[in-house]
Amino acid sequence: MSKEVSDKILDVALDYIMGRGYKAFSYKDISKEIGIKTSSIHYYFPTKGDLGKTLAQRFFKDTKAALELIDKITDDPKVKIKKFVRIFHQNLKSGNRACPVAMLSADYDNLPEEVKREVLNLIQFQETWLTEVLKSGIKKKAFKFTGKPEDKAKAIFSAIEGATIAARAFSDAGRILIAEDLIMNSIT
């Protein structure tokens, strides 16, 4: 068995999560799509919880790389917030797929404990990044708002995730851009 097969399993599982949610697919669905036996999937990921945890860890790594790229591209906190929001917008434009965090959070009560922990890590990581961007924006006088940056970061992340779910329901990625306008107006 190879890393290539493992990566393909993760790719297909991510597509299912972003399109259907965690509970709406099985190893049988993945095996049909890839053309392998379900026992081969179990070889790499003994349980769906193992698969979900690995997928969330992979998404964490990808998210970290995306945010590091934003930090590398620009020092402008306004641009950073907009680029962050555009990640969600692009997901929706690519087949009406929602952010994995939104989809996993929607299934949160039904997730295995190991997946729940990873989802919370993903949320906290993104909120921490947003907090640092907001603090930088205050320092650079690009942002002005009441309340603590940590609370504003939580509100921004929640607004984006909520807009993602609504945008997906209406098949309207433009709802993310409306949320972006409201977010930017609330911090400038």
N, CA, C and O of each residue as an XYZ file, in Angstrom:
752
protein
N       0.844     -1.184      0.000
C       0.000      0.000      0.000
C       0.887      1.244      0.000
O       1.995      1.228      0.538
N       0.400      2.295     -0.594
C       1.257      3.465     -0.778
C       0.615      4.730     -0.208
O      -0.580      4.789      0.081
N       1.474      5.733     -0.066
C       1.001      7.042      0.375
C       0.037      7.621     -0.654
O      -0.883      8.362     -0.304
N       0.247      7.286     -1.909
C      -0.628      7.760     -2.970
C      -2.075      7.303     -2.733
O      -3.009      8.085     -2.907
N      -2.255      6.055     -2.342
C      -3.600      5.534     -2.065
C      -4.180      6.230     -0.838
O      -5.345      6.627     -0.837
N      -3.371      6.376      0.198
C      -3.814      7.058      1.408
C      -4.257      8.486      1.096
O      -5.306      8.930      1.564
N      -3.462      9.199      0.309
C      -3.808     10.569     -0.067
C      -5.090     10.620     -0.893
O      -5.902     11.528     -0.718
N      -5.278      9.661     -1.782
C      -6.495      9.611     -2.596
C      -7.724      9.389     -1.707
O      -8.769     10.006     -1.915
N      -7.589      8.506     -0.721
C      -8.686      8.279      0.232
C      -9.023      9.578      0.942
O     -10.194      9.933      1.071
N      -7.999     10.290      1.405
C      -8.223     11.560      2.097
C      -8.849     12.605      1.171
O      -9.733     13.354      1.587
N      -8.393     12.655     -0.081
C      -8.962     13.606     -1.041
C     -10.454     13.357     -1.263
O     -11.260     14.287     -1.261
N     -10.801     12.095     -1.451
C     -12.206     11.753     -1.695
C     -13.041     12.023     -0.441
O     -14.151     12.548     -0.533
N     -12.510     11.666      0.725
C     -13.232     11.923      1.979
C     -13.454     13.423      2.180
O     -14.527     13.839      2.618
N     -12.446     14.232      1.863
C     -12.599     15.684      1.981
C     -13.701     16.185      1.058
O     -14.518     17.012      1.462
N     -13.732     15.697     -0.164
C     -14.795     16.086     -1.091
C     -16.172     15.730     -0.531
O     -17.112     16.520     -0.623
N     -16.283     14.536      0.049
C     -17.559     14.133      0.642
C     -17.931     15.039      1.815
O     -19.081     15.463      1.931
N     -16.976     15.332      2.671
C     -17.267     16.189      3.831
C     -17.689     17.575      3.365
O     -18.674     18.119      3.864
N     -16.963     18.154      2.418
C     -17.274     19.504      1.953
C     -18.592     19.552      1.180
O     -19.242     20.595      1.117
N     -18.972     18.447      0.606
C     -20.196     18.419     -0.186
C     -21.401     17.844      0.518
O     -22.534     18.228      0.228
N     -21.169     16.917      1.451
C     -22.283     16.209      2.085
C     -22.262     16.241      3.609
O     -23.311     16.165      4.248
N     -21.095     16.352      4.180
C     -20.957     16.270      5.629
C     -20.329     14.942      6.038
O     -20.220     14.018      5.232
N     -19.925     14.865      7.280
C     -19.196     13.710      7.808
C     -20.035     12.440      7.839
O     -19.543     11.362      7.508
N     -21.273     12.558      8.227
C     -22.127     11.382      8.394
C     -22.744     10.881      7.088
O     -23.331      9.799      7.053
N     -22.615     11.656      6.026
C     -23.323     11.321      4.785
C     -22.495     10.508      3.799
O     -22.832     10.450      2.616
N     -21.428      9.883      4.259
C     -20.671      8.995      3.391
C     -20.090      7.856      4.211
O     -19.966      7.940      5.432
N     -19.744      6.806      3.514
C     -19.185      5.625      4.171
C     -17.917      5.184      3.449
O     -17.560      5.728      2.404
N     -17.257      4.209      4.014
C     -16.084      3.636      3.354
C     -16.492      2.992      2.027
O     -15.712      2.957      1.075
N     -17.707      2.493      1.980
C     -18.194      1.894      0.728
C     -18.256      2.949     -0.377
O     -17.897      2.672     -1.521
N     -18.714      4.164     -0.037
C     -18.759      5.253     -1.015
C     -17.355      5.570     -1.535
O     -17.149      5.742     -2.737
N     -16.406      5.644     -0.619
C     -15.025      5.945     -1.013
C     -14.468      4.821     -1.878
O     -13.819      5.068     -2.894
N     -14.732      3.577     -1.462
C     -14.180      2.435     -2.212
C     -14.711      2.405     -3.645
O     -13.966      2.093     -4.573
N     -15.988      2.726     -3.830
C     -16.562      2.766     -5.177
C     -15.899      3.844     -6.033
O     -15.596      3.625     -7.205
N     -15.684      4.989     -5.438
C     -15.118      6.102     -6.191
C     -13.663      5.853     -6.574
O     -13.238      6.192     -7.679
N     -12.915      5.269     -5.672
C     -11.494      5.032     -5.930
C     -11.255      3.723     -6.670
O     -10.280      3.583     -7.409
N     -12.152      2.772     -6.465
C     -11.972      1.470     -7.091
C     -11.106      0.524     -6.284
O     -10.356     -0.282     -6.835
N     -11.222      0.638     -4.953
C     -10.497     -0.283     -4.067
C     -11.488     -0.904     -3.096
O     -12.618     -0.434     -2.966
N     -11.065     -1.954     -2.419
C     -11.919     -2.610     -1.432
C     -11.975     -1.784     -0.151
O     -11.035     -1.064      0.186
N     -13.100     -1.906      0.553
C     -13.212     -1.191      1.829
C     -12.143     -1.664      2.810
O     -11.697     -0.892      3.658
N     -11.732     -2.914      2.702
C     -10.675     -3.415      3.596
C      -9.363     -2.655      3.376
O      -8.568     -2.499      4.303
N      -9.144     -2.187      2.157
C      -7.943     -1.385      1.885
C      -8.027     -0.038      2.603
O      -7.019      0.467      3.098
N      -9.200      0.529      2.659
C      -9.382      1.797      3.376
C      -9.139      1.558      4.867
O      -8.480      2.355      5.534
N      -9.681      0.450      5.380
C      -9.480      0.119      6.800
C      -7.998     -0.117      7.117
O      -7.566      0.101      8.249
N      -7.233     -0.554      6.142
C      -5.796     -0.740      6.344
C      -5.152      0.590      6.749
O      -4.340      0.640      7.673
N      -5.525      1.663      6.047
C      -4.964      2.983      6.321
C      -5.649      3.674      7.488
O      -5.003      4.329      8.306
N      -6.948      3.522      7.553
C      -7.764      4.209      8.549
C      -8.714      3.190      9.171
O      -9.822      2.996      8.673
N      -8.291      2.536     10.257
C      -9.087      1.445     10.841
C     -10.550      1.833     11.141
O     -11.459      1.013     11.010
N     -10.754      3.094     11.542
C     -12.116      3.550     11.822
C     -12.363      4.866     11.086
O     -11.426      5.531     10.646
N     -13.612      5.220     10.962
C     -13.950      6.500     10.343
C     -13.436      7.649     11.208
O     -13.107      8.721     10.700
N     -13.371      7.415     12.520
C     -12.783      8.409     13.412
C     -11.315      8.661     13.084
O     -10.857      9.803     13.108
N     -10.575      7.588     12.776
C      -9.172      7.732     12.373
C      -9.068      8.539     11.078
O      -8.203      9.403     10.934
N      -9.958      8.239     10.152
C      -9.981      8.969      8.888
C     -10.294     10.448      9.130
O      -9.610     11.326      8.605
N     -11.326     10.714      9.924
C     -11.719     12.094     10.213
C     -10.621     12.873     10.918
O     -10.372     14.036     10.604
N      -9.964     12.219     11.878
C      -8.871     12.877     12.610
C      -7.718     13.203     11.665
O      -7.200     14.320     11.685
N      -7.315     12.246     10.841
C      -6.219     12.468      9.902
C      -6.575     13.566      8.910
O      -5.745     14.414      8.580
N      -7.800     13.541      8.446
C      -8.257     14.555      7.493
C      -8.244     15.940      8.137
O      -7.806     16.908      7.515
N      -8.717     16.040      9.369
C      -8.716     17.329     10.069
C      -7.287     17.816     10.303
O      -7.016     19.012     10.189
N      -6.370     16.900     10.628
C      -4.973     17.282     10.813
C      -4.366     17.765      9.502
O      -3.585     18.716      9.481
N      -4.724     17.114      8.437
C      -4.248     17.523      7.108
C      -4.812     18.896      6.755
O      -4.096     19.751      6.234
N      -6.096     19.105      7.041
C      -6.709     20.391      6.759
C      -6.072     21.483      7.620
O      -5.897     22.610      7.158
N      -5.726     21.157      8.865
C      -5.039     22.106      9.740
C      -3.716     22.536      9.094
O      -3.394     23.723      9.041
N      -2.969     21.561      8.612
C      -1.679     21.841      7.959
C      -1.881     22.726      6.730
O      -1.125     23.673      6.515
N      -2.896     22.422      5.926
C      -3.189     23.213      4.727
C      -3.631     24.632      5.089
O      -3.246     25.603      4.437
N      -4.444     24.732      6.140
C      -4.914     26.041      6.599
C      -3.745     26.873      7.099
O      -3.638     28.062      6.798
N      -2.876     26.238      7.863
C      -1.697     26.934      8.375
C      -0.852     27.457      7.214
O      -0.393     28.599      7.244
N      -0.649     26.634      6.204
C       0.135     27.055      5.036
C      -0.549     28.221      4.316
O       0.123     29.156      3.880
N      -1.870     28.174      4.191
C      -2.605     29.254      3.515
C      -2.481     30.566      4.286
O      -2.301     31.626      3.687
N      -2.575     30.495      5.604
C      -2.473     31.715      6.412
C      -1.037     32.244      6.425
O      -0.820     33.456      6.427
N      -0.070     31.346      6.433
C       1.330     31.777      6.337
C       1.592     32.455      4.996
O       2.352     33.421      4.927
N       0.972     31.959      3.941
C       1.119     32.581      2.626
C       0.513     33.981      2.628
O       1.102     34.915      2.085
N      -0.648     34.126      3.231
C      -1.260     35.456      3.333
C      -0.315     36.390      4.079
O      -0.099     37.524      3.654
N       0.248     35.917      5.192
C       1.176     36.743      5.969
C       2.410     37.123      5.152
O       2.952     38.219      5.298
N       2.841     36.213      4.297
C       4.024     36.462      3.469
C       3.723     37.455      2.348
O       4.573     38.272      1.993
N       2.518     37.385      1.794
C       2.133     38.230      0.659
C       1.944     39.686      1.056
O       2.290     40.594      0.299
N       1.383     39.909      2.265
C       1.032     41.281      2.630
C       1.175     41.524      4.131
O       1.041     40.616      4.951
N       1.453     42.788      4.453
C       1.453     43.238      5.851
C       0.177     44.020      6.164
O      -0.071     44.379      7.315
N      -0.622     44.277      5.140
C      -1.835     45.079      5.306
C      -2.926     44.232      5.964
O      -3.397     43.263      5.369
N      -3.330     44.590      7.184
C      -4.329     43.784      7.882
C      -5.686     43.727      7.166
O      -6.385     42.718      7.259
N      -6.060     44.783      6.462
C      -7.321     44.768      5.714
C      -7.258     43.725      4.593
O      -8.204     42.967      4.381
N      -6.155     43.701      3.898
C      -5.973     42.732      2.808
C      -5.958     41.316      3.369
O      -6.509     40.399      2.760
N      -5.332     41.137      4.525
C      -5.281     39.808      5.147
C      -6.692     39.284      5.446
O      -7.007     38.130      5.155
N      -7.519     40.128      6.017
C      -8.895     39.711      6.335
C      -9.636     39.353      5.040
O     -10.322     38.333      4.973
N      -9.494     40.185      4.032
C     -10.176     39.915      2.759
C      -9.681     38.622      2.116
O     -10.483     37.846      1.596
N      -8.391     38.385      2.143
C      -7.858     37.143      1.571
C      -8.348     35.927      2.345
O      -8.619     34.881      1.755
N      -8.463     36.057      3.645
C      -8.999     34.981      4.477
C     -10.432     34.655      4.061
O     -10.773     33.490      3.855
N     -11.254     35.670      3.941
C     -12.650     35.473      3.541
C     -12.728     34.864      2.143
O     -13.592     34.027      1.881
N     -11.843     35.272      1.254
C     -11.883     34.787     -0.128
C     -11.579     33.286     -0.228
O     -11.967     32.644     -1.203
N     -10.897     32.731      0.758
C     -10.688     31.277      0.777
C     -12.042     30.568      0.847
O     -12.272     29.595      0.129
N     -12.921     31.044      1.695
C     -14.256     30.466      1.853
C     -15.075     30.689      0.587
O     -15.810     29.807      0.142
N     -14.936     31.879      0.018
C     -15.646     32.217     -1.209
C     -15.236     31.276     -2.342
O     -16.080     30.788     -3.094
N     -13.940     31.031     -2.452
C     -13.438     30.161     -3.522
C     -13.947     28.730     -3.364
O     -14.297     28.086     -4.353
N     -13.990     28.228     -2.129
C     -14.534     26.881     -1.890
C     -15.962     26.774     -2.429
O     -16.320     25.794     -3.082
N     -16.754     27.782     -2.149
C     -18.147     27.759     -2.588
C     -18.260     27.878     -4.110
O     -19.137     27.269     -4.723
N     -17.382     28.651     -4.704
C     -17.400     28.783     -6.162
C     -16.954     27.491     -6.833
O     -17.277     27.252     -7.997
N     -16.222     26.665     -6.115
C     -15.731     25.387     -6.654
C     -16.689     24.260     -6.285
O     -16.368     23.411     -5.453
N     -17.832     24.256     -6.890
C     -18.774     23.168     -6.685
C     -19.661     23.298     -5.455
O     -20.141     22.294     -4.930
N     -19.885     24.535     -4.986
C     -20.759     24.781     -3.839
C     -20.312     23.966     -2.623
O     -21.127     23.405     -1.891
N     -19.007     23.920     -2.436
C     -18.435     23.155     -1.324
C     -18.200     24.072     -0.137
O     -17.649     25.164     -0.277
N     -18.618     23.619      1.013
C     -18.445     24.398      2.233
C     -17.118     24.066      2.886
O     -16.526     23.017      2.634
N     -16.675     24.957      3.706
C     -15.459     24.759      4.494
C     -15.613     23.480      5.332
O     -16.671     23.253      5.918
N     -14.574     22.651      5.392
C     -14.663     21.428      6.202
C     -14.992     21.710      7.667
O     -15.689     20.924      8.309
N     -14.497     22.821      8.194
C     -14.795     23.155      9.586
C     -16.291     23.381      9.766
O     -16.876     22.923     10.748
N     -16.910     24.085      8.822
C     -18.355     24.325      8.905
C     -19.122     23.010      8.837
O     -20.051     22.781      9.612
N     -18.729     22.159      7.912
C     -19.438     20.886      7.741
C     -19.226     19.962      8.935
O     -20.162     19.303      9.386
N     -18.014     19.913      9.440
C     -17.756     19.075     10.614
C     -18.447     19.655     11.854
O     -18.958     18.909     12.689
N     -18.460     20.972     11.967
C     -19.142     21.600     13.108
C     -20.643     21.320     13.077
O     -21.270     21.150     14.122
N     -21.215     21.274     11.877
C     -22.643     20.973     11.750
C     -22.947     19.563     12.251
O     -24.040     19.302     12.754
N     -21.984     18.659     12.113
C     -22.136     17.271     12.580
C     -21.493     17.044     13.947
O     -21.332     15.898     14.370
N     -21.129     18.104     14.633
C     -20.274     18.018     15.820
C     -20.741     16.991     16.852
O     -19.934     16.192     17.329
N     -21.995     16.997     17.194
C     -22.485     16.068     18.225
C     -22.346     14.607     17.819
O     -22.320     13.721     18.673
N     -22.258     14.358     16.540
C     -22.148     12.983     16.041
C     -20.716     12.556     15.725
O     -20.491     11.426     15.293
N     -19.760     13.433     15.934
C     -18.369     13.123     15.611
C     -17.711     12.316     16.724
O     -18.050     12.475     17.897
N     -16.771     11.451     16.354
C     -15.957     10.786     17.370
C     -15.129     11.829     18.138
O     -14.802     12.883     17.591
N     -14.799     11.546     19.370
C     -14.076     12.504     20.217
C     -12.788     13.003     19.572
O     -12.466     14.188     19.664
N     -12.043     12.100     18.914
C     -10.769     12.510     18.310
C     -10.976     13.515     17.183
O     -10.116     14.363     16.947
N     -12.090     13.432     16.497
C     -12.389     14.392     15.428
C     -12.857     15.708     16.042
O     -12.494     16.783     15.563
N     -13.660     15.624     17.097
C     -14.111     16.840     17.787
C     -12.919     17.685     18.238
O     -12.911     18.903     18.058
N     -11.924     17.039     18.818
C     -10.737     17.770     19.286
C     -10.046     18.489     18.131
O      -9.624     19.637     18.265
N      -9.937     17.807     17.008
C      -9.279     18.419     15.848
C     -10.083     19.589     15.292
O      -9.507     20.587     14.858
N     -11.400     19.473     15.302
C     -12.254     20.576     14.830
C     -12.048     21.802     15.714
O     -11.901     22.919     15.217
N     -12.040     21.586     17.023
C     -11.811     22.710     17.936
C     -10.432     23.321     17.731
O     -10.286     24.542     17.789
N      -9.417     22.490     17.491
C      -8.069     23.007     17.199
C      -8.080     23.881     15.953
O      -7.456     24.942     15.924
N      -8.794     23.428     14.922
C      -8.885     24.198     13.676
C      -9.542     25.561     13.902
O      -9.068     26.586     13.412
N     -10.627     25.547     14.644
C     -11.333     26.807     14.917
C     -10.449     27.740     15.728
O     -10.304     28.914     15.389
N      -9.860     27.223     16.798
C      -9.021     28.061     17.658
C      -7.809     28.603     16.911
O      -7.407     29.745     17.132
N      -7.229     27.801     16.036
C      -6.079     28.267     15.258
C      -6.468     29.456     14.373
O      -5.757     30.460     14.330
N      -7.585     29.339     13.679
C      -8.016     30.414     12.792
C      -8.416     31.659     13.580
O      -8.130     32.780     13.160
N      -9.067     31.467     14.704
C      -9.432     32.616     15.534
C      -8.192     33.297     16.116
O      -8.169     34.520     16.254
N      -7.186     32.537     16.448
C      -5.933     33.119     16.963
C      -5.256     33.940     15.865
O      -4.762     35.038     16.124
N      -5.233     33.412     14.651
C      -4.652     34.155     13.536
C      -5.425     35.454     13.314
O      -4.829     36.519     13.157
N      -6.742     35.359     13.303
C      -7.566     36.565     13.128
C      -7.306     37.573     14.247
O      -7.244     38.777     13.997
N      -7.155     37.089     15.468
C      -6.872     37.979     16.601
C      -5.584     38.753     16.360
O      -5.529     39.961     16.588
N      -4.551     38.061     15.902
C      -3.268     38.726     15.643
C      -3.392     39.742     14.513
O      -2.783     40.810     14.572
N      -4.165     39.424     13.496
C      -4.383     40.374     12.391
C      -5.128     41.604     12.913
O      -4.797     42.733     12.552
N      -6.120     41.386     13.752
C      -6.876     42.508     14.313
C      -5.997     43.379     15.205
O      -6.078     44.606     15.139
N      -5.169     42.770     16.027
C      -4.253     43.536     16.887
C      -3.298     44.367     16.033
O      -3.029     45.530     16.336
N      -2.793     43.759     14.968
C      -1.906     44.471     14.048
C      -2.645     45.645     13.406
O      -2.091     46.735     13.263
N      -3.895     45.412     13.024
C      -4.695     46.466     12.404
C      -4.962     47.629     13.339
O      -4.985     48.784     12.913
N      -5.166     47.326     14.619
C      -5.350     48.393     15.611
C      -4.058     49.186     15.754
O      -4.062     50.417     15.769
N      -2.969     48.464     15.857
C      -1.655     49.102     16.022
C      -1.322     49.999     14.827
O      -0.742     51.072     14.997
N      -1.683     49.563     13.636
C      -1.410     50.326     12.412
C      -2.502     51.350     12.103
O      -2.458     52.042     11.085
N      -3.478     51.429     13.000
C      -4.618     52.348     12.848
C      -5.455     52.055     11.597
O      -6.101     52.947     11.048
N      -5.431     50.794     11.157
C      -6.268     50.366     10.031
C      -7.640     49.934     10.520
O      -8.618     49.985      9.773
N      -7.712     49.506     11.776
C      -8.962     49.033     12.365
C      -9.303     49.845     13.602
O      -8.435     50.309     14.343
N     -10.597     49.993     13.789
C     -11.098     50.638     15.001
C     -12.434     49.988     15.317
O     -13.369     50.033     14.517
N     -12.510     49.386     16.490
C     -13.750     48.744     16.907
C     -13.767     48.664     18.428
O     -12.737     48.820     19.085
N     -14.930     48.423     18.964
C     -15.051     48.275     20.409
C     -14.909     46.794     20.763
O     -15.154     45.915     19.937
N     -14.518     46.548     21.975
C     -14.363     45.179     22.440
C     -12.956     44.659     22.235
O     -12.095     45.336     21.674
N     -12.743     43.447     22.700
C     -11.432     42.821     22.621
C     -11.213     42.181     21.243
O     -12.152     41.651     20.650
N      -9.988     42.232     20.742
C      -9.700     41.587     19.449
C     -10.054     40.098     19.442
O     -10.497     39.571     18.421
N      -9.864     39.426     20.562
C     -10.187     37.998     20.646
C     -11.679     37.764     20.396
O     -12.064     36.829     19.694
N     -12.502     38.622     20.978
C     -13.957     38.487     20.797
C     -14.370     38.839     19.370
O     -15.242     38.196     18.786
N     -13.734     39.863     18.823
C     -14.046     40.254     17.442
C     -13.624     39.138     16.477
O     -14.319     38.868     15.498
N     -12.484     38.491     16.754
C     -12.029     37.380     15.909
C     -13.041     36.240     15.931
O     -13.335     35.650     14.891
N     -13.571     35.929     17.103
C     -14.590     34.875     17.217
C     -15.838     35.256     16.424
O     -16.432     34.418     15.747
N     -16.223     36.510     16.514
C     -17.409     36.975     15.784
C     -17.175     36.910     14.270
O     -18.063     36.510     13.517
N     -15.992     37.302     13.837
C     -15.676     37.260     12.406
C     -15.697     35.829     11.902
O     -16.301     35.537     10.870
N     -15.040     34.937     12.627
C     -15.003     33.547     12.193
C     -16.412     32.958     12.164
O     -16.771     32.249     11.224
N     -17.200     33.247     13.180
C     -18.578     32.747     13.228
C     -19.412     33.301     12.078
O     -20.217     32.584     11.485
N     -19.215     34.572     11.769
C     -19.959     35.184     10.656
C     -19.604     34.522      9.329
O     -20.479     34.269      8.500
N     -18.328     34.246      9.134
C     -17.906     33.614      7.875
C     -18.461     32.202      7.780
O     -18.976     31.805      6.735
N     -18.361     31.445      8.859
C     -18.871     30.072      8.835
C     -20.384     30.053      8.640
O     -20.906     29.221      7.897
N     -21.088     30.967      9.304
C     -22.536     31.052      9.122
C     -22.899     31.436      7.697
O     -23.825     30.879      7.106
N     -22.160     32.392      7.156
C     -22.404     32.805      5.772
C     -22.104     31.655      4.814
O     -22.769     31.505      3.789
N     -21.111     30.852      5.147
C     -20.770     29.697      4.313
C     -21.940     28.717      4.237
O     -22.290     28.237      3.159
N     -22.528     28.433      5.373
C     -23.656     27.489      5.410
C     -24.841     28.055      4.615
O     -25.450     27.345      3.816
N     -25.163     29.334      4.838
C     -26.285     29.946      4.115
C     -25.986     30.033      2.619
O     -26.859     29.763      1.794
N     -24.767     30.405      2.273
C     -24.387     30.500      0.855
C     -24.517     29.146      0.178
O     -24.959     29.055     -0.967
N     -24.134     28.109      0.881
C     -24.239     26.760      0.319
C     -25.703     26.373      0.109
O     -26.058     25.787     -0.914
N     -26.543     26.704      1.079
C     -27.961     26.360      0.971
C     -28.611     27.042     -0.236
O     -29.467     26.466     -0.908
N     -28.192     28.264     -0.490
C     -28.766     29.020     -1.608
C     -27.946     28.893     -2.890
O     -28.292     29.495     -3.907
N     -26.875     28.124     -2.850
C     -25.945     28.023     -3.994
C     -25.552     29.413     -4.479
O     -25.586     29.708     -5.674
N     -25.178     30.259     -3.520
C     -24.866     31.656     -3.813
C     -23.599     32.068     -3.075
O     -23.661     32.542     -1.941
N     -22.447     31.886     -3.723
C     -21.164     32.247     -3.113
C     -21.081     33.735     -2.810
O     -20.273     34.150     -1.979
N     -21.897     34.538     -3.463
C     -21.910     35.974     -3.222
C     -22.268     36.348     -1.795
O     -21.930     37.440     -1.337
N     -22.948     35.456     -1.088
C     -23.274     35.729      0.313
C     -22.008     35.887      1.163
O     -22.015     36.613      2.157
N     -20.946     35.223      0.780
C     -19.680     35.377      1.500
C     -19.161     36.805      1.326
O     -18.628     37.392      2.268
N     -19.312     37.351      0.151
C     -18.846     38.719     -0.106
C     -19.679     39.741      0.657
O     -19.166     40.776      1.081
N     -20.960     39.449      0.831
C     -21.804     40.318      1.653
C     -21.313     40.280      3.100
O     -21.227     41.315      3.761
N     -20.995     39.091      3.581
C     -20.450     38.952      4.937
C     -19.118     39.688      5.046
O     -18.835     40.319      6.065
N     -18.307     39.607      4.004
C     -17.016     40.311      4.004
C     -17.236     41.817      4.172
O     -16.544     42.461      4.960
N     -18.189     42.373      3.440
C     -18.484     43.807      3.569
C     -18.896     44.162      4.991
O     -18.429     45.156      5.546
N     -19.765     43.356      5.576
C     -20.205     43.618      6.949
C     -19.047     43.514      7.934
O     -18.931     44.322      8.855
N     -18.192     42.515      7.735
C     -17.031     42.348      8.610
C     -16.119     43.562      8.496
O     -15.713     44.133      9.509
N     -15.801     43.951      7.291
C     -14.900     45.084      7.100
C     -15.498     46.367      7.676
O     -14.785     47.180      8.263
N     -16.802     46.543      7.507
C     -17.453     47.739      8.081
C     -17.434     47.712      9.598
O     -17.426     48.766     10.235
N     -17.427     46.531     10.183
C     -17.456     46.437     11.648
C     -16.074     46.660     12.286
O     -15.973     46.855     13.497
N     -15.022     46.630     11.473
C     -13.691     46.792     12.051
C     -12.948     48.037     11.556
O     -11.862     48.351     12.042
N     -13.543     48.747     10.585
C     -12.854     49.949     10.078
C     -13.645     51.195     10.389
O     -13.223     52.297     10.041
